[in-house]
Amino acid sequence: MNVFSVAERARYLHLSALSLAEGMRSGGFRSCFRGRGMDVDGVREYAAGDDIRSIDWNVMARTGKPHVKMYREERDLTVYLVVDDSLSMASAWKGLTKKNKALECAALLAFAAERNTSPVGLISFDRDTGRVFAPKTGRKHIMTVLSDLERRVCSLSGSALSQTLSLSLGVLKNRSLVIVISDFRIAGYEDSLAALARRHDVLAVRLVSPVDFFLPNAGLCPFRDPETGFETAYPTASPSFAQQWEMDAKESVQRWKTTCLKRGALPLVLSVEDDAFTALSSFFKNNPSSLYRDAGLR
């Protein structure tokens, strides 16, 4: 997805961004993060979709109309994107790569933040942490951020996810909405994710591909892990192997979801075949607190 095609599709993006913007600043999504010691920063009239737990009953008694408490992040919501650009993100399925899907997600979220007049920051990573863009407002800044992300070319194995999350914690001074976009094909980031989620609202977007779950029948096929360099061969023609591959992949995703929730981050799984706007819009509009209940954590 070329960033300049994003600009050319501005009319579509403005409509999409408006819907995302509304979900990012209110509704069930924001209610999942409230109650963690954040300061109340005013009230506004109740709107459809607001969490009834945020109703200020004293104001309602005085005015005769329901009002909800506004928390500080609703007025000054900084959106910070942490985007994976490691080698595993370049793997393709029918021409669809995780990197292109990550760029599409980043563009939609950045333009949605612009609709909210929210500062947008970004940091990308592969084996090393890339350029850090401090949160700022304005279309020119957003296009600079997205252009840098698009131009990055990774040629080295490895993923500095943990280091990048720790660096983000140092960059962000005020509570922010941090959105991590990655395939999470790396270990050892859990403590850094938990530390980030203690101070910020964290949404973890895991990008997946059909090949993660279903391998084509190619006989005894050699494979190489682009992150670790590990090489092996798999019997892709074996039905038992195909069944085990699918089961392991699904269990891995479920474990990742539970890990995120235990560390205080909300998880979202997004396939390269999915429409990014539809998936993100649905996630922001619905109440993700059910994720905690389904995982038995609340």
C-alpha positions as CSV (number, residue, x, y, z in Angstrom):
1,M,0.0,0.0,0.0
2,N,1.7,3.2,-1.2
3,V,1.5,6.1,1.2
4,F,0.8,8.5,-1.6
5,S,-2.2,6.3,-2.7
6,V,-3.4,6.9,0.8
7,A,-3.3,10.6,0.2
8,E,-5.1,10.2,-3.1
9,R,-7.9,8.2,-1.3
10,A,-8.3,11.1,1.2
11,R,-12.1,11.2,0.7
12,Y,-12.5,7.6,1.6
13,L,-10.0,7.9,4.5
14,H,-11.8,10.9,5.9
15,L,-15.0,8.9,6.1
16,S,-13.3,5.9,7.6
17,A,-11.2,8.0,10.0
18,L,-14.3,9.8,11.3
19,S,-15.8,6.5,12.4
20,L,-12.5,5.3,13.9
21,A,-12.0,8.6,15.7
22,E,-15.4,8.4,17.4
23,G,-14.6,4.9,18.7
24,M,-11.1,5.9,19.9
25,R,-12.3,8.7,22.1
26,S,-15.5,7.2,23.6
27,G,-17.7,4.2,23.9
28,G,-16.8,0.7,25.3
29,F,-13.2,0.8,24.2
30,R,-12.3,3.8,26.3
31,S,-14.3,2.4,29.3
32,C,-11.9,-0.6,29.5
33,F,-9.1,1.7,30.6
34,R,-11.0,3.9,33.0
35,G,-10.8,3.5,36.7
36,R,-7.0,3.2,36.8
37,G,-6.4,6.3,38.8
38,M,-7.0,8.7,35.9
39,D,-8.1,12.2,36.7
40,V,-11.6,13.4,35.8
41,D,-11.3,16.5,33.6
42,G,-14.9,17.7,33.2
43,V,-18.3,16.4,32.0
44,R,-20.3,16.3,28.8
45,E,-23.8,15.2,27.9
46,Y,-24.4,11.5,27.6
47,A,-24.2,10.1,24.1
48,A,-25.3,6.7,22.7
49,G,-22.6,4.1,23.4
50,D,-21.2,5.8,26.5
51,D,-20.5,3.6,29.5
52,I,-23.3,4.2,32.1
53,R,-20.7,3.7,34.8
54,S,-19.2,7.1,33.8
55,I,-22.5,9.0,34.4
56,D,-22.0,11.9,36.9
57,W,-25.2,11.5,39.0
58,N,-24.6,14.8,40.8
59,V,-24.5,16.8,37.6
60,M,-27.6,14.9,36.3
61,A,-29.5,15.8,39.5
62,R,-28.7,19.5,39.0
63,T,-29.4,19.7,35.2
64,G,-32.0,17.0,34.7
65,K,-29.9,15.6,31.8
66,P,-27.5,12.7,32.0
67,H,-23.8,13.7,31.8
68,V,-20.8,11.5,31.7
69,K,-17.4,12.2,33.3
70,M,-14.6,13.1,30.8
71,Y,-11.2,11.7,31.6
72,R,-8.1,13.5,30.7
73,E,-7.2,11.2,27.8
74,E,-10.5,12.1,26.1
75,R,-9.5,15.7,25.8
76,D,-5.8,15.2,25.0
77,L,-5.5,11.7,23.6
78,T,-2.0,11.1,22.2
79,V,-1.8,8.2,19.7
80,Y,1.5,6.4,19.5
81,L,2.1,3.7,16.9
82,V,4.7,1.0,17.4
83,V,5.1,-0.8,14.1
84,D,7.0,-4.0,13.3
85,D,9.1,-3.8,10.1
86,S,11.1,-7.0,10.7
87,L,11.8,-9.6,8.0
88,S,8.9,-11.8,8.9
89,M,6.5,-9.0,8.1
90,A,7.6,-9.2,4.4
91,S,6.3,-12.8,3.9
92,A,3.5,-12.8,1.3
93,W,0.3,-14.7,0.7
94,K,-1.2,-14.1,-2.7
95,G,0.7,-10.8,-2.9
96,L,-0.6,-9.7,0.5
97,T,2.1,-8.9,3.1
98,K,1.9,-8.2,6.8
99,K,4.0,-5.1,6.2
100,N,1.5,-3.6,3.8
101,K,-1.3,-4.4,6.2
102,A,0.6,-2.7,9.0
103,L,1.1,0.4,6.8
104,E,-2.7,0.4,6.1
105,C,-3.5,0.1,9.8
106,A,-1.0,2.9,10.7
107,A,-2.4,5.2,8.0
108,L,-6.0,4.7,9.1
109,L,-5.2,5.2,12.8
110,A,-3.1,8.3,12.1
111,F,-5.8,10.0,10.1
112,A,-8.4,9.0,12.7
113,A,-6.2,10.7,15.3
114,E,-6.0,13.7,13.1
115,R,-9.8,14.0,13.1
116,N,-9.5,14.1,16.9
117,T,-6.8,16.7,16.7
118,S,-4.7,14.2,18.6
119,P,-0.9,14.2,18.5
120,V,0.5,11.2,16.6
121,G,3.8,9.6,17.2
122,L,5.5,6.5,15.7
123,I,8.4,4.2,16.2
124,S,9.2,1.3,13.9
125,F,11.6,-1.6,14.5
126,D,13.3,-4.6,12.9
127,R,16.5,-6.0,14.4
128,D,17.1,-2.5,15.7
129,T,14.8,0.4,16.8
130,G,14.2,2.8,13.9
131,R,13.6,6.5,13.8
132,V,11.5,7.9,16.7
133,F,8.8,10.4,15.8
134,A,7.6,12.3,18.8
135,P,3.9,12.9,18.9
136,K,2.8,16.0,16.9
137,T,-0.4,17.2,15.2
138,G,-0.9,18.1,11.5
139,R,-1.2,16.4,8.1
140,K,2.4,17.2,7.1
141,H,3.7,15.4,10.2
142,I,1.5,12.4,9.5
143,M,2.6,12.1,5.9
144,T,6.2,12.3,7.0
145,V,5.7,9.5,9.5
146,L,3.9,7.3,7.0
147,S,6.5,8.0,4.3
148,D,9.3,7.0,6.6
149,L,7.5,3.8,7.5
150,E,6.9,2.9,3.9
151,R,10.5,3.5,2.8
152,R,12.1,1.3,5.4
153,V,13.6,-1.8,4.0
154,C,14.7,-4.6,6.4
155,S,17.5,-6.9,5.4
156,L,18.7,-8.2,8.8
157,S,17.1,-10.9,10.9
158,G,15.9,-10.3,14.4
159,S,13.2,-8.3,16.1
160,A,13.8,-5.6,18.7
161,L,10.2,-5.6,20.0
162,S,11.1,-5.6,23.7
163,Q,13.7,-2.9,23.4
164,T,11.2,-0.7,21.3
165,L,8.5,-1.1,23.9
166,S,10.9,0.0,26.7
167,L,12.1,2.9,24.6
168,S,8.4,4.0,24.0
169,L,7.9,4.1,27.7
170,G,10.7,6.6,28.0
171,V,9.5,8.7,25.1
172,L,5.9,9.2,26.2
173,K,5.5,11.6,29.1
174,N,1.7,11.8,29.3
175,R,-0.8,8.9,29.2
176,S,-1.3,7.8,25.6
177,L,-3.0,5.3,23.5
178,V,-0.2,3.0,22.3
179,I,-1.0,0.7,19.4
180,V,1.5,-2.0,18.7
181,I,1.2,-3.5,15.2
182,S,3.3,-6.7,14.8
183,D,3.1,-10.4,14.0
184,F,4.6,-10.9,17.5
185,R,6.8,-13.7,16.2
186,I,9.3,-13.1,18.9
187,A,9.6,-14.0,22.6
188,G,10.8,-12.0,25.7
189,Y,8.7,-8.9,25.2
190,E,6.1,-9.6,27.9
191,D,7.6,-7.7,30.8
192,S,8.1,-4.6,28.6
193,L,4.5,-4.8,27.4
194,A,3.3,-5.0,31.0
195,A,5.4,-2.0,32.0
196,L,4.0,0.0,29.1
197,A,0.5,-1.0,29.9
198,R,0.8,0.2,33.5
199,R,1.3,3.8,32.3
200,H,-0.5,3.8,29.0
201,D,-3.6,2.3,27.2
202,V,-2.2,-0.4,25.0
203,L,-3.8,-2.1,22.0
204,A,-1.8,-5.0,20.5
205,V,-2.7,-5.8,16.9
206,R,-1.4,-9.2,15.8
207,L,-1.1,-9.5,12.0
208,V,-1.6,-13.1,10.7
209,S,-1.6,-14.7,7.3
210,P,-3.5,-17.8,6.1
211,V,-0.1,-19.5,5.7
212,D,0.3,-19.3,9.4
213,F,-2.5,-21.8,9.8
214,F,-2.6,-23.7,6.5
215,L,0.4,-24.7,4.4
216,P,0.0,-25.6,0.7
217,N,0.8,-29.2,-0.3
218,A,4.4,-29.0,-1.5
219,G,5.8,-32.3,-0.3
220,L,8.9,-32.1,1.9
221,C,9.4,-28.4,1.8
222,P,12.4,-26.5,3.3
223,F,11.6,-23.6,5.7
224,R,13.7,-20.8,7.2
225,D,12.7,-18.6,10.1
226,P,13.7,-15.1,9.0
227,E,13.9,-13.9,12.6
228,T,16.1,-16.6,14.1
229,G,17.7,-18.1,11.0
230,F,16.5,-21.6,12.0
231,E,16.2,-24.0,9.0
232,T,14.2,-27.2,8.8
233,A,12.0,-29.2,6.4
234,Y,8.3,-29.9,6.9
235,P,6.2,-32.8,5.3
236,T,3.4,-30.5,4.0
237,A,1.7,-33.4,2.2
238,S,1.1,-35.2,5.5
239,P,-2.5,-34.7,6.7
240,S,-1.4,-35.3,10.3
241,F,1.2,-32.6,10.0
242,A,-1.3,-30.2,8.4
243,Q,-3.7,-30.8,11.3
244,Q,-1.0,-30.3,13.9
245,W,0.3,-27.1,12.1
246,E,-3.2,-25.6,12.3
247,M,-3.8,-26.6,15.9
248,D,-0.4,-25.2,17.0
249,A,-1.0,-21.9,15.2
250,K,-4.5,-21.4,16.8
251,E,-3.2,-22.3,20.2
252,S,-0.3,-19.8,19.8
253,V,-2.8,-17.0,19.0
254,Q,-4.9,-17.9,22.0
255,R,-1.9,-17.9,24.3
256,W,-0.9,-14.6,22.9
257,K,-4.3,-13.1,23.6
258,T,-4.2,-14.3,27.2
259,T,-0.7,-13.0,27.6
260,C,-1.8,-9.5,26.4
261,L,-4.8,-9.4,28.7
262,K,-2.7,-10.5,31.7
263,R,-0.2,-7.7,31.0
264,G,-3.0,-5.1,30.6
265,A,-3.1,-4.8,26.8
266,L,-6.1,-5.4,24.6
267,P,-5.5,-7.9,21.8
268,L,-6.8,-7.7,18.2
269,V,-6.0,-10.4,15.6
270,L,-6.1,-9.1,12.0
271,S,-5.5,-11.2,8.9
272,V,-3.8,-9.8,5.8
273,E,-7.0,-10.7,4.0
274,D,-9.2,-8.6,6.3
275,D,-10.3,-5.1,5.6
276,A,-8.4,-3.0,8.1
277,F,-11.0,-0.3,8.4
278,T,-13.8,-2.8,9.1
279,A,-11.8,-4.7,11.7
280,L,-10.6,-1.6,13.5
281,S,-13.9,0.2,13.4
282,S,-15.7,-2.9,14.8
283,F,-13.2,-3.3,17.5
284,F,-13.4,0.3,18.7
285,K,-17.2,0.4,18.5
286,N,-17.7,-2.8,20.5
287,N,-16.9,-3.2,24.1
288,P,-13.7,-5.2,24.4
289,S,-14.2,-5.8,28.1
290,S,-15.8,-9.2,27.1
291,L,-12.2,-10.3,26.2
292,Y,-11.3,-10.2,29.9
293,R,-14.4,-12.2,30.8
294,D,-13.9,-14.8,28.1
295,A,-10.3,-15.3,29.3
296,G,-11.5,-15.6,32.9
297,L,-9.5,-12.6,34.0
298,R,-12.4,-10.4,35.3
